[in-house]
Amino acid sequence: MPRTPVNVTRLNILEWLKDPVAHFPEQRHGDPVEDGVTAEAVAAKLGVSRAVAGTHLTLLADLGLLRTRRVRRRVHYRRDDIRIAEVARMFEKGW
C-alpha cells in the first residue's frame, strides 16, 4: 500500500504541533516549542505504538513539513511553518 502524505492522522499531528504545550504533556528533556516533541508523546496522544507514530513523523519529516532535533537519546519533532506555507502556496496556485 503506498504511503500518501495527507491523511487525518498526519493532519492532526501537524495541528497539534502548532501548539505543543497545549496538546502534549510536559517533557523531561527539551522544550516542546523550540525542540519539538518525541515520537513517544505523539504515540500516546494518538493511542498507537511508537513505531506507528514514528512512521507518520518520518514521512512528515521526509516531506520537509517537520524538523527534527536530537535531545539526548531521543529525536524531537516540530513543525516547519515556512515549508508548510510554501507547500500550501503551491497547492493554491494549482501545483
DSSP file with accessible surface (Angstrom, degrees, kcal/mol):
  #  RESIDUE AA STRUCTURE BP1 BP2  ACC     N-H-->O    O-->H-N    N-H-->O    O-->H-N    TCO  KAPPA ALPHA  PHI   PSI    X-CA   Y-CA   Z-CA
    1    1 A M              0   0  224      0, 0.0     2,-0.1     0, 0.0     0, 0.0   0.000 360.0 360.0 360.0 127.2    0.0    0.0    0.0
    2    2 A P        -     0   0  111      0, 0.0     2,-0.5     0, 0.0     0, 0.0  -0.384 360.0-120.9 -70.6 147.5    1.5    3.4   -1.0
    3    3 A R        -     0   0  134     -2,-0.1     3,-0.0     2,-0.0     0, 0.0  -0.781  26.9-158.0 -88.2 125.4    2.1    6.0    1.7
    4    4 A T        -     0   0   74     -2,-0.5    55,-0.0     1,-0.1     0, 0.0  -0.823  17.6-135.4-103.7 144.8    0.3    9.2    1.0
    5    5 A P  S    S+     0   0   67      0, 0.0     2,-0.5     0, 0.0    -1,-0.1   0.783  86.9  62.1 -69.1 -25.2    1.3   12.4    2.5
    6    6 A V        +     0   0   96      4,-0.1     2,-0.3     3,-0.0    -2,-0.1  -0.899  58.8 126.6-112.0 123.3   -2.2   13.5    3.5
    7    7 A N     >  -     0   0   50     -2,-0.5     4,-2.4     1,-0.1     5,-0.2  -0.950  66.7 -98.2-157.1 169.1   -4.4   11.7    5.9
    8    8 A V  H  > S+     0   0  103     -2,-0.3     4,-2.7     1,-0.2     5,-0.2   0.900 119.0  53.7 -60.5 -41.1   -6.4   12.6    9.0
    9    9 A T  H  > S+     0   0   45      1,-0.2     4,-2.3     2,-0.2    -1,-0.2   0.945 111.7  43.7 -61.1 -48.0   -3.7   11.3   11.4
   10   10 A R  H  > S+     0   0   14      1,-0.2     4,-2.4     2,-0.2    -1,-0.2   0.882 112.7  52.3 -68.4 -36.0   -0.9   13.3    9.9
   11   11 A L  H  X S+     0   0   91     -4,-2.4     4,-2.3     2,-0.2    -1,-0.2   0.907 109.3  50.9 -64.1 -38.8   -3.1   16.4    9.6
   12   12 A N  H  X S+     0   0   65     -4,-2.7     4,-3.0    -5,-0.2     5,-0.2   0.925 108.8  51.3 -62.5 -44.0   -3.9   16.0   13.4
   13   13 A I  H  X S+     0   0    0     -4,-2.3     4,-2.3     1,-0.2    -2,-0.2   0.941 110.7  47.9 -59.3 -47.4   -0.2   15.7   14.2
   14   14 A L  H  < S+     0   0   21     -4,-2.4     4,-0.5     1,-0.2    -1,-0.2   0.900 112.9  49.2 -61.0 -39.1    0.6   18.9   12.3
   15   15 A E  H >X S+     0   0   97     -4,-2.3     3,-1.3     1,-0.2     4,-0.5   0.936 110.9  48.8 -66.0 -46.4   -2.3   20.7   14.0
   16   16 A W  H >< S+     0   0   39     -4,-3.0     3,-1.1     1,-0.3     7,-0.3   0.873 105.4  58.9 -61.6 -36.7   -1.2   19.6   17.5
   17   17 A L  T 3< S+     0   0   11     -4,-2.3    62,-0.4     1,-0.3    -1,-0.3   0.606  87.1  75.5 -74.6  -7.8    2.4   20.7   16.8
   18   18 A K  T <4 S+     0   0  120     -3,-1.3    -1,-0.3    -4,-0.5    -2,-0.2   0.869 118.9  14.2 -62.4 -37.4    1.1   24.2   16.2
   19   19 A D  S XX S+     0   0   81     -3,-1.1     4,-1.2    -4,-0.5     3,-0.6  -0.640  74.6 170.0-137.7  76.0    0.8   24.5   20.0
   20   20 A P  H 3> S+     0   0   10      0, 0.0     4,-2.1     0, 0.0     3,-0.1   0.822  75.6  61.2 -63.4 -28.7    2.7   21.5   21.5
   21   21 A V  H 34 S+     0   0   92      1,-0.2    -4,-0.1     2,-0.2     5,-0.0   0.895 107.5  45.1 -64.7 -37.0    2.4   22.9   25.1
   22   22 A A  H <4 S+     0   0   66     -3,-0.6    -1,-0.2     1,-0.2    -6,-0.0   0.773 122.0  36.4 -76.2 -25.0   -1.4   22.7   24.9
   23   23 A H  H  < S+     0   0   65     -4,-1.2    -2,-0.2    -7,-0.3    -1,-0.2   0.592 112.4  50.4-108.7 -13.4   -1.5   19.2   23.3
   24   24 A F  S  < S-     0   0   13     -4,-2.1     3,-0.1    -5,-0.2    -1,-0.1  -0.956  81.2-108.4-129.4 148.6    1.3   17.3   24.9
   25   25 A P        -     0   0  102      0, 0.0    -2,-0.1     0, 0.0    -3,-0.0  -0.222  53.8 -75.9 -68.6 163.0    2.3   16.6   28.5
   26   26 A E        -     0   0  190      1,-0.1     2,-0.3     2,-0.0     5,-0.1  -0.280  50.9-134.3 -58.5 141.3    5.5   18.2   29.9
   27   27 A Q        -     0   0   31      3,-0.3     3,-0.1     1,-0.1    -1,-0.1  -0.730   7.7-136.5-100.8 151.8    8.7   16.6   28.8
   28   28 A R  S    S+     0   0  229     -2,-0.3     2,-0.4     1,-0.2    -1,-0.1   0.876  92.1  23.4 -70.9 -39.9   11.6   15.6   30.9
   29   29 A H  S    S+     0   0   65     42,-0.1    -1,-0.2    -3,-0.0    42,-0.1  -0.983 107.2  25.0-130.8 141.0   14.1   16.9   28.4
   30   30 A G  S    S-     0   0   28     -2,-0.4    -3,-0.3    -3,-0.1    41,-0.0   0.311  79.5 -90.8  88.3 142.8   13.8   19.5   25.6
   31   31 A D     >> -     0   0   75      1,-0.1     4,-3.1    -5,-0.1     5,-1.2  -0.776  29.3-142.2 -86.4 126.7   11.5   22.5   25.2
   32   32 A P  T  45S+     0   0   25      0, 0.0    -1,-0.1     0, 0.0     5,-0.1   0.812  99.6  43.5 -63.3 -27.8    8.4   21.4   23.2
   33   33 A V  T  45S+     0   0   76      2,-0.1     4,-0.1     3,-0.1    -2,-0.0   0.941 125.2  30.6 -80.9 -49.0    8.2   24.7   21.3
   34   34 A E  T  45S+     0   0  121      1,-0.1    -1,-0.1     2,-0.1    44,-0.1   0.898 136.9  23.6 -77.3 -42.6   12.0   25.0   20.5
   35   35 A D  T  <5S-     0   0   27     -4,-3.1    34,-0.2     1,-0.3     2,-0.2   0.718 101.1-134.8 -97.5 -27.9   12.9   21.3   20.3
   36   36 A G      < -     0   0    0     -5,-1.2     2,-0.3    40,-0.1    -1,-0.3  -0.548  28.9 -64.2 100.6-169.5    9.6   19.7   19.5
   37   37 A V  E     -A   77   0A   0     40,-2.4    40,-3.0    -2,-0.2     2,-0.1  -0.826  47.1-106.8-120.0 159.5    8.0   16.6   21.0
   38   38 A T  E  >  -A   76   0A  17     -2,-0.3     4,-1.9    38,-0.2     5,-0.2  -0.369  25.3-114.8 -82.8 162.2    9.1   12.9   20.9
   39   39 A A  H  > S+     0   0    1     36,-0.7     4,-3.0     1,-0.2     5,-0.2   0.851 117.8  60.0 -61.7 -32.8    7.5   10.1   18.9
   40   40 A E  H  > S+     0   0   65      2,-0.2     4,-2.4     1,-0.2    -1,-0.2   0.908 104.2  48.4 -63.1 -41.0    6.5    8.6   22.2
   41   41 A A  H  > S+     0   0   16      2,-0.2     4,-2.1     1,-0.2    -1,-0.2   0.912 113.4  47.0 -65.8 -41.8    4.5   11.7   23.1
   42   42 A V  H  X S+     0   0    0     -4,-1.9     4,-2.5     2,-0.2     5,-0.2   0.923 111.1  52.2 -66.1 -41.9    2.8   11.6   19.7
   43   43 A A  H  X>S+     0   0    5     -4,-3.0     5,-2.0     1,-0.2     4,-1.8   0.922 109.3  49.4 -59.9 -43.6    2.1    7.9   20.0
   44   44 A A  H  <5S+     0   0   80     -4,-2.4    -1,-0.2     1,-0.2    -2,-0.2   0.916 111.6  49.0 -63.4 -41.1    0.5    8.4   23.4
   45   45 A K  H  <5S+     0   0   89     -4,-2.1    -2,-0.2     1,-0.2    -1,-0.2   0.897 116.7  42.1 -65.7 -39.0   -1.7   11.2   22.0
   46   46 A L  H  <5S-     0   0   40     -4,-2.5    -1,-0.2    -5,-0.1    -2,-0.2   0.685 106.7-126.6 -79.1 -21.7   -2.7    9.0   19.0
   47   47 A G  T  <5S+     0   0   69     -4,-1.8     2,-0.2     1,-0.3    -3,-0.2   0.844  71.4 113.2  75.4  34.3   -3.2    5.9   21.1
   48   48 A V  S   <S-     0   0   60     -5,-2.0    -1,-0.3    -6,-0.2    -2,-0.1  -0.763  73.6 -78.8-127.4 175.5   -0.9    3.9   18.9
   49   49 A S     >  -     0   0   64     -2,-0.2     4,-2.2     1,-0.1     5,-0.2  -0.290  40.5-112.6 -71.3 162.4    2.6    2.2   19.2
   50   50 A R  H  > S+     0   0  114      1,-0.2     4,-2.8     2,-0.2     5,-0.2   0.874 117.8  56.9 -62.5 -35.7    5.7    4.3   19.0
   51   51 A A  H  > S+     0   0   64      2,-0.2     4,-1.9     1,-0.2    -1,-0.2   0.911 106.7  47.5 -64.5 -42.0    6.5    2.6   15.7
   52   52 A V  H  > S+     0   0   62      2,-0.2     4,-1.8     1,-0.2    -2,-0.2   0.943 114.4  46.3 -65.2 -46.6    3.3    3.7   14.1
   53   53 A A  H  X S+     0   0    0     -4,-2.2     4,-2.8     1,-0.2     5,-0.2   0.919 109.9  55.4 -60.8 -41.2    3.7    7.2   15.3
   54   54 A G  H  X S+     0   0    5     -4,-2.8     4,-2.9     1,-0.2    -1,-0.2   0.868 103.7  54.4 -60.8 -36.1    7.3    7.1   14.0
   55   55 A T  H  X S+     0   0   67     -4,-1.9     4,-2.1     2,-0.2    -1,-0.2   0.941 111.2  44.6 -62.9 -46.0    6.1    6.2   10.6
   56   56 A H  H  X S+     0   0   26     -4,-1.8     4,-2.3     2,-0.2    -2,-0.2   0.937 115.9  47.0 -62.6 -46.0    3.8    9.2   10.4
   57   57 A L  H  X S+     0   0    0     -4,-2.8     4,-2.6     1,-0.2    -2,-0.2   0.900 110.5  51.9 -66.1 -40.0    6.5   11.5   11.8
   58   58 A T  H  X S+     0   0   56     -4,-2.9     4,-3.1    -5,-0.2    -1,-0.2   0.919 109.8  49.3 -63.7 -42.6    9.2   10.2    9.5
   59   59 A L  H  X S+     0   0   17     -4,-2.1     4,-1.9    -5,-0.2     6,-0.2   0.944 112.6  47.2 -62.5 -45.1    7.0   10.7    6.4
   60   60 A L  H  <>S+     0   0    1     -4,-2.3     5,-2.2     1,-0.2     6,-1.0   0.892 114.2  47.6 -63.4 -38.8    6.2   14.3    7.5
   61   61 A A  H ><5S+     0   0   24     -4,-2.6     3,-1.3     4,-0.2    -2,-0.2   0.911 109.1  53.5 -68.6 -40.8    9.9   15.0    8.2
   62   62 A D  H 3<5S+     0   0  119     -4,-3.1    -2,-0.2     1,-0.3    -1,-0.2   0.837 107.2  52.4 -62.6 -32.2   10.9   13.5    4.8
   63   63 A L  T 3<5S-     0   0   62     -4,-1.9    -1,-0.3    -5,-0.2    -2,-0.2   0.568 118.3-115.8 -77.5 -10.1    8.4   15.9    3.1
   64   64 A G  T < 5S+     0   0   22     -3,-1.3    -3,-0.2    -4,-0.3    19,-0.2   0.538  86.6 115.3  87.8   7.6   10.1   18.8    5.0
   65   65 A L  S   <S+     0   0   22     -5,-2.2    15,-2.4    -6,-0.2     2,-0.4   0.702  76.0  42.0 -83.6 -19.7    7.0   19.6    7.0
   66   66 A L  E    S-B   79   0A   6     -6,-1.0     2,-0.3    13,-0.3    13,-0.2  -0.958  72.3-146.6-123.9 147.5    8.6   18.7   10.3
   67   67 A R  E     -B   78   0A 124     11,-3.3    11,-2.2    -2,-0.4     2,-0.3  -0.833  16.1-144.8-105.7 150.6   12.1   19.4   11.5
   68   68 A T  E     +B   77   0A  82     -2,-0.3     2,-0.3     9,-0.2     9,-0.2  -0.854  16.7 179.3-116.4 152.0   14.0   17.0   13.8
   69   69 A R  E     -B   76   0A  98      7,-1.8     7,-3.1    -2,-0.3     2,-0.5  -0.963  24.7-131.8-148.7 133.2   16.4   17.7   16.6
   70   70 A R  E     -B   75   0A 161     -2,-0.3     2,-0.5     5,-0.2     5,-0.2  -0.747  21.6-176.3 -87.9 126.5   18.1   15.1   18.8
   71   71 A V  E >   -B   74   0A  24      3,-2.9     3,-2.1    -2,-0.5     2,-0.2  -0.980  66.6 -47.0-123.6 112.4   17.9   15.9   22.5
   72   72 A R  T 3  S-     0   0  184     -2,-0.5    -2,-0.0     1,-0.3   -42,-0.0  -0.434 124.0 -22.8  58.0-119.3   19.9   13.4   24.5
   73   73 A R  T 3  S+     0   0  229     -2,-0.2     2,-0.4    -3,-0.1    -1,-0.3   0.424 122.7  81.6-100.4   2.7   18.9   10.0   23.0
   74   74 A R  E <  S- B   0  71A 128     -3,-2.1    -3,-2.9   -36,-0.0     2,-0.5  -0.846  71.1-130.0-115.2 147.3   15.5   10.9   21.5
   75   75 A V  E     - B   0  70A  39     -2,-0.4   -36,-0.7    -5,-0.2     2,-0.4  -0.782  23.7-156.4 -90.9 132.1   14.5   12.6   18.3
   76   76 A H  E     -AB  38  69A   4     -7,-3.1    -7,-1.8    -2,-0.5     2,-0.4  -0.875   3.7-150.0-108.9 145.7   12.1   15.5   18.8
   77   77 A Y  E     +AB  37  68A  15    -40,-3.0   -40,-2.4    -2,-0.4     2,-0.3  -0.935  18.8 168.3-119.6 136.1    9.8   16.7   16.0
   78   78 A R  E     - B   0  67A  74    -11,-2.2   -11,-3.3    -2,-0.4   -60,-0.1  -0.966  38.6 -91.6-141.7 158.2    8.5   20.3   15.4
   79   79 A R  E     - B   0  66A  34    -62,-0.4     2,-0.7    -2,-0.3   -13,-0.3  -0.330  19.4-145.2 -66.0 147.9    6.7   22.0   12.6
   80   80 A D     >  -     0   0   21    -15,-2.4     4,-2.4     1,-0.1     5,-0.2  -0.851  21.3-178.2-109.3  88.4    8.5   23.8    9.8
   81   81 A D  H  > S+     0   0   92     -2,-0.7     4,-2.3     1,-0.2     5,-0.2   0.816  77.2  56.2 -63.1 -30.3    5.9   26.6    9.3
   82   82 A I  H  > S+     0   0  121      2,-0.2     4,-2.1     1,-0.2    -1,-0.2   0.951 110.9  43.6 -66.4 -46.7    7.9   28.2    6.5
   83   83 A R  H  > S+     0   0   81      2,-0.2     4,-2.5     1,-0.2    -2,-0.2   0.906 111.9  53.7 -65.6 -39.9    7.9   24.9    4.5
   84   84 A I  H  X S+     0   0   35     -4,-2.4     4,-2.5     1,-0.2    -1,-0.2   0.924 109.2  48.9 -61.1 -41.9    4.2   24.3    5.3
   85   85 A A  H  X S+     0   0   38     -4,-2.3     4,-2.4     1,-0.2    -1,-0.2   0.897 109.7  52.2 -64.8 -39.6    3.4   27.7    4.0
   86   86 A E  H  X S+     0   0   79     -4,-2.1     4,-2.0     2,-0.2    -2,-0.2   0.924 111.0  46.6 -61.5 -45.0    5.4   27.1    0.8
   87   87 A V  H  X S+     0   0   28     -4,-2.5     4,-2.1     2,-0.2    -2,-0.2   0.921 110.6  52.7 -64.3 -42.5    3.5   23.8    0.2
   88   88 A A  H  X S+     0   0   42     -4,-2.5     4,-2.3     1,-0.2    -1,-0.2   0.915 108.5  50.8 -60.5 -41.9    0.2   25.5    0.8
   89   89 A R  H  X S+     0   0  120     -4,-2.4     4,-2.0     1,-0.2    -1,-0.2   0.893 106.6  55.0 -63.7 -37.6    1.0   28.2   -1.7
   90   90 A M  H  <>S+     0   0   69     -4,-2.0     5,-3.2     1,-0.2    -1,-0.2   0.926 110.6  45.1 -61.2 -43.0    1.9   25.6   -4.3
   91   91 A F  H ><5S+     0   0  129     -4,-2.1     3,-1.2     1,-0.2    -1,-0.2   0.879 109.8  54.7 -69.9 -35.9   -1.5   23.9   -3.9
   92   92 A E  H 3<5S+     0   0  156     -4,-2.3    -1,-0.2     1,-0.3    -2,-0.2   0.856 107.2  51.6 -63.7 -33.9   -3.2   27.3   -4.0
   93   93 A K  T 3<5S-     0   0  174     -4,-2.0    -1,-0.3    -5,-0.2    -2,-0.2   0.444 127.4 -99.4 -83.1  -1.3   -1.5   28.0   -7.4
   94   94 A G  T < 5       0   0   64     -3,-1.2    -3,-0.2    -4,-0.2    -2,-0.1   0.736 360.0 360.0  88.9  22.2   -2.7   24.7   -8.8
   95   95 A W      <       0   0  199     -5,-3.2    -4,-0.1    -6,-0.2    -5,-0.1   0.789 360.0 360.0  69.9 360.0    0.6   22.9   -8.2
